[in-house]
Amino acid sequence: MDRQLVRTDTKTRTRAQIFAFIIALAALLIGGFLIYDGKSIAGIGTLLLGLGPIIGAFVVGRNQPPDQATGEEMDRP
């Protein structure tokens, strides 16, 4: 039962990371195209929209203790 739960959780996390990467990459590509097309304000806004969550995840993950960064509790003796 526990193995299946861990396996399912791992699959869900992997799938979420893949979708997050696709969304961030799409936002960066669209922002780059808008800047190339001469719409600098819209392009910069879209780039920041794509980069904001990525940078935020690294900053928040770095400032939290290991047990809070993953959302799991560590086993303490």
SEVO-53351 format. One line per 3 residues: number of its first residue (from 1); their letters; for each residue x negated, z, y negated of C-alpha. Coordinates in Angstrom, 1 decimal, padded with zeros to 4 digits. Example, Ala and Ser with C-alpha at 12.3 -4.5 7.8 and 13.67 -1.06 7.14 Angstrom:
1) AS) -012.3:007.8:004.5  -013.7:007.1:001.1
end
This chain:
1) MDR) 000.0:000.0:000.0  -002.8:000.9:-002.4  -004.8:-002.2:-001.6
4) QLV) -001.8:-004.4:-002.3  -001.2:-002.6:-005.6  -004.8:-003.0:-006.7
7) RTD) -004.8:-006.7:-005.6  -001.6:-007.4:-007.5  -002.9:-005.6:-010.6
10) TKT) -006.2:-007.6:-010.4  -004.3:-010.9:-010.2  -002.1:-009.9:-013.1
13) RTR) -005.0:-009.0:-015.3  -006.9:-012.2:-014.4  -003.8:-014.3:-015.2
16) AQI) -003.3:-012.5:-018.5  -007.0:-013.2:-019.4  -006.6:-016.9:-018.6
19) FAF) -003.5:-017.2:-020.7  -005.1:-015.3:-023.6  -008.1:-017.6:-023.4
22) IIA) -005.8:-020.7:-023.5  -003.8:-019.5:-026.4  -007.0:-018.5:-028.4
25) LAA) -008.6:-021.8:-027.6  -005.5:-023.7:-028.7  -005.4:-021.8:-032.0
28) LLI) -009.0:-022.5:-032.7  -008.7:-026.2:-031.9  -005.6:-026.5:-034.1
31) GGF) -007.3:-024.6:-036.9  -010.3:-026.8:-036.7  -008.2:-030.0:-036.7
34) LIY) -006.3:-028.7:-039.8  -009.5:-028.0:-041.6  -010.8:-031.5:-040.6
37) DGK) -007.6:-033.0:-041.8  -008.0:-031.5:-045.3  -005.5:-028.6:-045.0
40) SIA) -008.0:-025.9:-045.5  -005.6:-023.0:-046.2  -003.5:-023.7:-043.1
43) GIG) -006.6:-024.3:-041.0  -008.4:-021.1:-042.0  -005.2:-019.2:-041.5
46) TLL) -004.8:-020.6:-038.0  -008.5:-019.9:-037.2  -008.1:-016.3:-038.3
49) LGL) -004.9:-016.0:-036.2  -006.8:-017.2:-033.2  -009.9:-015.1:-033.8
52) GPI) -008.2:-011.9:-034.9  -007.0:-010.7:-031.5  -010.3:-011.6:-029.9
55) IGA) -012.3:-009.6:-032.4  -009.8:-006.8:-032.4  -010.0:-006.5:-028.6
58) FVV) -013.8:-006.1:-028.7  -013.7:-003.6:-031.6  -010.9:-001.4:-030.1
61) GRN) -012.4:-001.6:-026.6  -015.8:-000.6:-027.9  -014.5:002.5:-029.8
64) QPP) -012.5:003.9:-026.9  -013.8:006.0:-024.1  -014.0:004.1:-020.7
67) DQA) -010.8:005.7:-019.3  -008.7:004.8:-022.4  -010.1:001.2:-022.7
70) TGE) -008.6:000.2:-019.4  -005.5:002.2:-019.7  -006.3:004.1:-016.5
73) EMD) -007.3:007.7:-015.9  -010.6:008.4:-014.3  -010.7:010.7:-011.3
76) RP) -012.3:014.0:-012.3  -013.5:016.5:-009.7
end
